[in-house]
Amino acid sequence: MKTIQPNLHMAITGKTFLWQTAATVLAGLLQSFTTLLLPLSLGIYYELIFHSGSGKGRILQQLGISELTLSEFYLMFLSLLALKFVFSWREKYNTQKLSKTLGLNIQGKIFEHYLTGYPGADTAKEADSKFFRFANEPRGIESFYTRVILAGTRDILLLILCFSLLYRNDGALANYILLCFLLFLSFQFLQTGYLRKSFKLYRKNRTSLFRFAGNALLNKAVIAELHREAIELKRYKKKQSRLQAGSTPYYLQKSFHQAIFPILMYLCLGGLLWIIASHPSYTALTAPDLFSYILLVIMLIPALRRIGQLPRFIIQAGESWNWLAPILSAPKTTPSKSSRAVADPDLPLYGRSLYEALAPFKNEKMQGRILQYLNQLDTVEKDNRKLLQQKPARIVKNSSLYQQRCYVLIRALLQPASILVIPENFWTGISEPETKRLKD
């Protein structure tokens, strides 16, 4: 994936976002440290309950944990649970908030780019494609931020912390566990390579189905006019069948990956127990230490699995970034002010109210100008202030053709232009006295 330029990154997010990202990574690391202490502390519980071993376990000695009574253990264990809950809650809250903030900022840049950078109307297919990518491409960046930058950093630091502790206690066992983990990662990377081709086919068929459905719904009126409903339904079912057939290899490989991973985990644990049982140098290993080793390995498996998934999210984010980078790095454009304002009756009144549909921007002076024009044209509505708050669709439905032309003319007069252009079709359908009044 291409490196994000610092100035572009700052333009999307800002310094506050970067500081919050660092705080989230720190909260994740503290949460991981408490996750490390929890299984190790259970070795103390094993020793206190079953009176197995002499003194503290050797792993716990590395952390400087003193000998505890049973009541002190419960207090420590509950404190660790509370800290894990607080740090985990904070990390997940910040992760969701920051990832959605990043996605919304990117979508805002895309919206601004398409709204101001491409004058003219799009075809239905172009509009549908842009809407699809507007909704989906930022998700790839969100996943990269959440699972690679935040969770990936936390998991890698956790593995480093755990292996440094394991190597200080027993280098041979730590080497075996590291070898198992490297085999896990190699298997995951291999599976990612196999999944890539089937996933691309699955996504291609899914994208084709969604775009076809969006394009058909955008042209629903045309389809109904031509009586093509049965044909479009048949085409949709054909694309749906293609998606289902093309998804089978992807589902098979993904389910195999999910099913084989626990088997590899048990093989790793079985090999660890076999080494401890067969090698004479481990006869002095206490039961609490053995218990802690097993729990520690089990606790590291989810983090390792998430690390093995990082290449997939990096690849997906890279594909999204290749499309997003030209948009996000494009210079900010401002709409050019035309010197001509056209009173086009074919352009609909767009906005939530008549005021929004007529005014190029909102302020008291603009509202006063609109009310002045309405009073001069003598509309049927007695209170024009209330008229401005009504919905344009309702106004068009309940007003005469002359009144609609009045609104179109006012909208053109309020545009920041030096020339007013009135096309011929503006006068179509209104009487001569109304035409004269408008011209005057």
Beta strands, then each sheet from edge to edge (+ up, - down):
strand 1: 340-342
strand 2: 419-421
sheet 1: 1+ 2+
end
